[in-house]
């Protein structure tokens, strides 16, 4: 008997994870007058302009709430989305891509809010890291006078090394910037790694970009939580936790066996590394070619 109850409880939990929050739509049949466009409608929102039927008087509480929402654009859906990212992330992302979007916070807007919050906390908790990440590394011949600088000096191999060191310094010193800048690479790598799937329809590259944007939000939230316990703001979450988050999301999103999901996630990270190295080679090659052309015509 207890075994049957446990199985029924597990099925209920699995059902709630898959389907998430259920929104019941109903109308009491009453007619309401819209204070914005002055038409009659049924339900909670005006069918013409979308304004809520509840337009109460201004109070201290409502003013503070409206000011906070106007400044940060954060409402109940933000915290609900945070909860969903740590209870049913893959199912939630699948719902959002499929068109269930009203109850969830927009991924790009959420990413920028979390990124700004992370940077603010780094400046307060680890000021040395924040200062180091904002410094620009000058070329090896930076001791030259300003009049001695010209385009050739800035496009020699010393400058290429300087650019490489600066980008590396910025990325290692700012986890939020690193996560945001690598989103397109992660999206492309995921698109290649999970191109063969049995359950879901094939997502396009833009949809995979939103998948990885929500994944980046999850990583930033975890980084914010762990930031007070880190020795510096450069660390971010451990690599194994990032891999675990990715496996968790993909397992729920594609609803494949865990072994297959782990294998394809590893393939995704391999693709990511190859794409990143290729882009770095292209950037260095372009800078080298530009330096050669300038020196040729100097």
C-alpha positions, 0 to 999 in steps of 0.5 A, a space after each residue: 500500500 505504501 509502495 503504491 502511494 509512493 509511486 502515485 506521489 512520484 507520478 504527481 511530482 513528475 506531472 507537475 514538473 512537466 506541466 508547470 503552473 496551471 492557469 485557469 481562465 474563466 469569466 464571471 459573465 459581467 461586463 466591465 467598463 475600460 477606463 482607458 478606451 471606454 469600451 465594455 468587455 468581459 474577463 480580467 483584461 480589456 479585449 481592445 487595449 489590454 488594460 486590467 479591469 482593476 485600476 485602483 486608486 493610488 496608494 503609497 504601496 501601489 506607487 512604490 510598486 510602480 516605481 520599482 517596476 518602472 526602474 527595474 522592470 521586475 515583477 512577480 514573473 521574474 521571481 517565478 521564472 527564477 523558481 522555475 529555473 531551479 525546479 523544472 528548467 528544461 520543461 520551462 524553456 520548452 514551454 516558453 519556446 512553444 508559446 507559453 510566455 506570459 507567465 515567464 520573464 523575458 530571457 534577454 531582459 532577465 540576463 541583463 538584469 542578472 548581469 548588472 546585479 552580478 557586476 554590482 556585487 563584484 564591485 562591492 564584495 571583490 573590488 580588487 577583481 572589479 578594478 583589474 577587469 576594467 584595466 586596459 593592458 597596454 602594448 609592450 612598447 607602451 613606454 613610447 611617447 604619445 607622438 611616437 605612436 602611429 598606426 603601424 605601432 598599434 598594428 604590430 605583433 605587440 598590439 595583437 598580443 595586447 589585444 589577446 591579453 586584454 580580452 583574456 583579462 576581461 573575460 577572466 575578471 568578469 564572469 557575467 561578460 564572459 557568459 553573455 559574449 559566449 551565448 551565440 557560440 553555445 547556441 550554435 554548439 547546442 544546435 549541432 550536438 542535438 540535431 538528432 532528437 526523437 521527442 521534440 521538433 527540431 529547434 532553429 538556431 534562434 530558439 537555441 539562443 533562447 535556450 542558452 540565454 535561460 541557461 546563462 540566467 541559471 548560471 548567473 543566479 548560481 554565481 550570485 548565490 556563491 559570490 560571497 563564498 568565493 575568494 574573487 569574482 573571477 571564479 564563477 560557478 565550478 565547471 562541474 556545476 555548469 555541466 550539471 546544469 546543462 545536462 539537467 536542462 537538456 534532459 528535460 527539454 529533449 526528454 531523452 535518456 540520461 546517458 544519451 543526454 550526458 553524451 550529447 552535452 559532452 559533444 556540445 562542449 567539444 563543439 564549443 571549444 572548437 568554434 571558440 578556437 576557430 574564431 580566435 584564429 580568425 581574429 588573430 589572422 585578420 589583425 595580422 593581415 591588417 598589420 601587414 597591409 598597413 606596413 606594406 603601404 606605410 
